[in-house]
Amino acid sequence: MSNNNAAVVEIAQTAGQFTSSIVLQAENKYIDVKSILGLFTTLVSHQSYELHVHGPDADEAKKAMIDVFNKHGLNVNVVAE
């Protein structure tokens, strides 16, 4: 994983570009991806995450979020709902 601080900031900034709700599930915790503080307390490189995206621009948001997670070496799966 690249620099954790850079990953957190870029993930939150990317999520902030969308109106859709973007929630990261890490085990039993649910974190609003637009919350930098929530991400700082949750992201670790060796964990797998699930991403829940709902809203009018969900398709674009899913693609952008997958790209930014992959860029930083974070394992994420988008949950189809």
C-alpha positions, 0 to 999 in steps of 0.5 A: 500500500502506498502512503496511508495518508495520501490514500485516505485523502484521495479516497475522500476527495474522489468520493466527494465528487459524487452525490451518491452515498458511498459507504465502506464496510470493514468487518462489522464497521460501516464508514462514510467514505467522504469522512477523512476521520472515518477512513483514517481509523479504518484503512489498513493494507491487509484488509478486504473491504466492501463498498456500498454505493447508492445514488444517481451517479452510482455507476460513475462513483463505483468506477472511480472508487475502484480505481482509487482503491486499486491505485493505493493497493487496497482490496475492495469489492463493490456490493451489487444491491 
